[in-house]
């Protein structure tokens, strides 16, 4: 059986090649896992607090109340812990999930939510422009208002976006999204 490293390769060089091969293999597997996690619809990454969009929707809380930047900035934003605490402090009960909100607030920490959606760095997306074009949250985020758990409802790729733009007769010029 032939050696992977060749017969004349000294020990140090063989070790270096082996370490490089292991690092490359590890990075490849890690990248594959990240890509799979970010492109799977109905993925439900574990969140620090069990969050129900349904409960907030049933209580007639508008998306923009918690995602306050959605109408003014590119990013929709996630609520600060003090916003969560201000509403939930008026509620009665000893719900352990609700108590976590106050634990984060008392410690002076934001809730470390796990993002559901990521777009590639070479792509520019603006929530503000979509809201101004009367694109409802559910058109991109699915029926998230009925979710009892933060779930990725959609998988985004360029074809999906272009199809929507064409249907709405919006620009499909490359520089619109690729800066």
C-alpha positions as CSV (number, residue, x, y, z in Angstrom):
1,X,0.0,0.0,0.0
2,X,1.4,3.4,-1.0
3,X,1.9,6.0,1.7
4,X,-0.3,9.1,1.3
5,X,2.7,11.3,2.1
6,X,5.3,9.5,-0.1
7,X,8.3,7.5,0.9
8,X,10.8,10.3,1.1
9,X,8.7,12.7,3.2
10,X,10.2,13.4,6.6
11,X,8.1,13.2,9.8
12,X,7.6,16.9,10.3
13,X,6.4,17.6,6.8
14,X,4.1,14.6,7.1
15,X,2.6,16.0,10.3
16,X,2.1,19.4,8.8
17,X,0.4,18.0,5.8
18,X,-1.8,15.8,8.0
19,X,-2.8,18.8,10.2
20,X,-3.6,20.9,7.0
21,X,-5.7,18.1,5.7
22,X,-7.6,17.8,9.0
23,X,-8.2,21.6,9.2
24,X,-9.4,21.7,5.6
25,X,-11.7,18.7,6.2
26,X,-13.1,20.3,9.4
27,X,-13.7,23.6,7.8
28,X,-15.5,21.9,4.8
29,X,-17.7,20.0,7.2
30,X,-18.4,23.1,9.3
31,X,-19.3,25.1,6.1
32,X,-21.6,22.4,4.9
33,X,-23.4,22.3,8.3
34,X,-23.8,26.1,8.3
35,X,-25.1,26.2,4.8
36,X,-27.6,23.4,5.6
37,X,-28.8,25.1,8.7
38,X,-29.3,28.4,6.9
39,X,-31.1,27.0,3.9
40,X,-33.5,24.6,5.5
41,X,-37.1,25.7,5.7
42,X,-38.9,24.9,8.9
43,X,-35.6,24.9,10.8
44,X,-36.0,25.8,14.4
45,X,-32.8,26.8,16.0
46,X,-32.9,26.7,19.8
47,X,-33.6,30.1,21.2
48,X,-32.7,31.3,24.7
49,X,-36.4,31.9,25.4
50,X,-39.3,29.9,24.0
51,X,-40.9,32.6,21.9
52,X,-44.4,32.5,20.4
53,X,-45.2,34.8,17.6
54,X,-48.7,33.4,17.8
55,X,-49.3,34.7,21.3
56,X,-48.1,38.2,20.3
57,X,-50.3,38.2,17.1
58,X,-53.3,37.0,19.1
59,X,-52.8,40.0,21.4
60,X,-52.7,42.3,18.4
61,X,-49.1,43.2,18.7
62,X,-47.9,44.6,15.4
63,X,-44.7,43.2,13.9
64,X,-43.3,46.8,13.9
65,X,-43.8,47.2,17.6
66,X,-41.1,44.6,18.4
67,X,-39.2,45.0,15.1
68,X,-39.0,48.8,15.4
69,X,-36.6,49.5,12.6
70,X,-38.5,47.7,9.8
71,X,-40.0,50.9,8.4
72,X,-37.0,53.1,8.7
73,X,-33.8,51.0,8.1
74,X,-32.5,48.1,6.1
75,X,-32.6,45.7,9.1
76,X,-35.9,45.1,10.9
77,X,-34.1,44.8,14.3
78,X,-34.9,42.6,17.2
79,X,-36.5,44.0,20.4
80,X,-34.3,45.1,23.2
81,X,-34.8,43.3,26.5
82,X,-36.2,46.5,28.2
83,X,-39.0,46.6,25.6
84,X,-39.9,43.0,26.3
85,X,-39.7,43.6,30.1
86,X,-41.9,46.7,29.9
87,X,-44.8,44.8,28.4
88,X,-44.3,41.5,30.3
89,X,-43.9,43.3,33.7
90,X,-47.6,44.2,33.5
91,X,-48.6,40.5,33.1
92,X,-49.4,38.2,36.0
93,X,-48.0,34.7,36.4
94,X,-44.8,32.9,37.1
95,X,-44.2,31.6,33.6
96,X,-40.5,30.4,33.6
97,X,-39.9,31.6,30.1
98,X,-41.2,35.0,31.0
99,X,-39.0,35.1,34.1
100,X,-36.0,34.6,31.8
101,X,-36.7,38.0,30.3
102,X,-36.4,39.6,33.7
103,X,-33.2,37.6,34.4
104,X,-31.6,39.0,31.3
105,X,-32.8,42.6,32.1
106,X,-31.6,42.4,35.8
107,X,-28.2,41.2,34.6
108,X,-28.0,44.1,32.1
109,X,-27.8,41.7,29.2
110,X,-29.7,41.6,25.9
111,X,-31.5,38.4,25.0
112,X,-29.1,36.5,22.7
113,X,-31.6,35.5,20.0
114,X,-30.4,33.2,17.3
115,X,-31.0,34.6,13.8
116,X,-33.4,32.8,11.6
117,X,-32.5,34.4,8.3
118,X,-29.1,35.3,6.9
119,X,-28.4,36.6,3.5
120,X,-25.0,36.4,1.8
121,X,-22.7,39.3,2.5
122,X,-22.6,40.2,-1.2
123,X,-26.3,40.7,-1.2
124,X,-28.1,43.9,0.0
125,X,-31.6,43.6,1.4
126,X,-33.7,46.5,2.8
127,X,-36.8,45.8,4.9
128,X,-37.6,49.5,4.6
129,X,-38.0,49.4,0.8
130,X,-40.1,46.3,0.9
131,X,-42.4,47.7,3.6
132,X,-42.7,50.9,1.5
133,X,-43.7,48.8,-1.5
134,X,-46.5,47.2,0.6
135,X,-44.8,43.8,0.8
136,X,-46.3,42.2,3.9
137,X,-44.1,40.4,6.4
138,X,-45.8,37.1,5.7
139,X,-44.9,37.3,2.0
140,X,-41.2,36.7,2.9
141,X,-41.5,35.2,6.4
142,X,-44.4,32.9,5.7
143,X,-47.1,32.4,8.4
144,X,-44.7,33.3,11.2
145,X,-47.5,35.1,13.1
146,X,-49.0,31.6,13.7
147,X,-45.8,30.1,15.0
148,X,-45.5,29.0,18.6
149,X,-41.8,28.8,18.1
150,X,-39.4,30.9,16.0
151,X,-39.2,28.9,12.8
152,X,-37.6,29.6,9.5
153,X,-40.5,29.4,7.1
154,X,-38.8,30.2,3.8
155,X,-35.6,29.5,2.0
156,X,-34.3,32.4,0.1
157,X,-32.2,32.2,-3.1
158,X,-31.9,34.5,-6.0
159,X,-34.5,32.8,-8.1
160,X,-37.1,33.2,-5.3
161,X,-36.3,37.0,-5.1
162,X,-36.3,37.5,-8.8
163,X,-39.6,35.7,-9.3
164,X,-41.2,37.9,-6.7
165,X,-39.7,41.1,-8.2
166,X,-40.9,40.1,-11.7
167,X,-44.4,39.3,-10.4
168,X,-44.6,42.8,-8.8
169,X,-43.0,44.4,-11.8
170,X,-40.1,45.6,-9.5
171,X,-36.6,46.1,-10.8
172,X,-34.4,43.0,-11.3
173,X,-31.3,45.1,-12.1
174,X,-28.4,43.3,-10.5
175,X,-27.0,46.4,-8.7
176,X,-30.2,46.8,-6.8
177,X,-29.3,43.8,-4.6
178,X,-25.6,43.2,-5.3
179,X,-23.5,46.2,-4.3
